[in-house]
Amino acid sequence: MDQLVFCPTGCYHIYSMGKIKRIFLIVLDSFGMGELPDAQSYGDAGSDTLAAVAASRFFHAPRLAELGLFNIDGAAFSDRAAVRPRAAFARLAEQSAGKDTTTGHWEIAGVVLKKPFPLYPNGFPDAVISEFEQKTGRKVICNKPYSGTDVIFDYGREQIETGALIVYTSADSVFQVAAHEKYIGLENLYRYCETAREMLRGEHGVGRVIARPYLGEYPHFERTRNRHDYSLVPPKTMLNQLQESGFSCIGVGKIYDIFAGSGITEHVKTKSNADGMVKTMEFMEHDFTGLCFTNLVDFDMLYGHRNDADGYAKAISEFDAQLAALINQMREGDMLMITADHGCDPKTVSTDHSREYVPMLAYGGMVRPGVNLLTRGSFGDIAATVLAAFGIEQKENSFLDDILVK
């Protein structure tokens, strides 16, 4: 049986019914869509990233709207809902304790964390800092929660003059190390972060150690694209299950770092959201069976954390334009899934992540258009669905049977 499938570029494709061969899972980093019931306990009451971004005059996302973004339960600007959504859609609640990148991605991959990663609102304990100084041979300065752009402005000159390392954190479970690429050296910075990662386990097992290199001279310092994340190795995820079952598991962007390489069969780094989409489309030209898992970090890193709603809106608009080209490249047996890992409302006072629901859109030749999956209890429903699609595991929280063309 064949099916005529609409493409947002205005064309149509004929797909023959068969098995799902490839899933392209794209995470719009921080694109939340409204506060979770427990948001107040995280300091995030009233947060709604989608509402903040969609209110900008620079927001233009006709493909996402056609797929069903504004048809999702609780979506801001529901007056923009599509009459005939082209995708299946849902709102997902985070079951894990936390609101950070690692927690969100791990839950997408099927791991629910009942205990959150440790936080350090007053900086790291003296014992941790002393051990880090002893092992790196360098003094630490700052050691407090800080904005990533502000910290290099306030401490960058001292860092250059003394050779110290800027260590700081945020509302997330992160141990961040900033240093000037020219004066400290990028490889040295990475080595120091690897040292921190080896140290920070157990009681002080932060979700991520992050290398934050920068360039320039005071007062014109700028962070570079050479950031590198060092995550804990997660418990067994859908990535490991895919790999063990002989399927490809491709990571695009931060995915390799977030999962510490566990379960990844191939990966590529990216320079920007646009580059991430290009790299994803390049993998669409490859003949593989399995998952291509993409993270687009600019939404969070460049706009959410900087409270730049207009910049965020422009980035979504750019993604939406590339989305048309990506969908046009889809083959028989392909399924596209779009989601997020947390929120980062650019219109609240906070510049940190926010505890929010996230959207889920599923599109492809074997996906029934317009299926409303309502609000679901875990990001992990995505993992259950991916594993079911490849015949690896059948769980009650899979929504595969609900969206497949019968």
Secondary structure, DSSP 8 states (H G I E B T S, - for coil): -EEEEE-TTS-EEEEE-----EEEEEEETT---SB-TTGGGGT-TT--HHHHHHTSTT---HHHHHHTGGGSTT-TTGGG--SS-SSEEEEE---SS--SHHHHHHHHTT---SS-----TT---HHHHHHHHHHHTS-EEEEEE--HHHHHHHHHHHHHHH--EEEEE-SSSEEEEEEEHHHH-HHHHHHHHHHHHHH--GGG--SEEEEEEEES-TT--EE-S--EEEE---SS-HHHHHHHTT-EEEEETTHHHHTTTTT-SEEE--SSHHHHHHHHHHHHTS---EEEEEEE-HIIIIIITTT-HHHHHHHHHHHHHHHHHHHHT--TTEEEEEE-S-B--TTSS--S-B-B-EEEEEEETTB-TT-EEEEES-TTHHHHHHHHHTTS---TT--HHHHB--
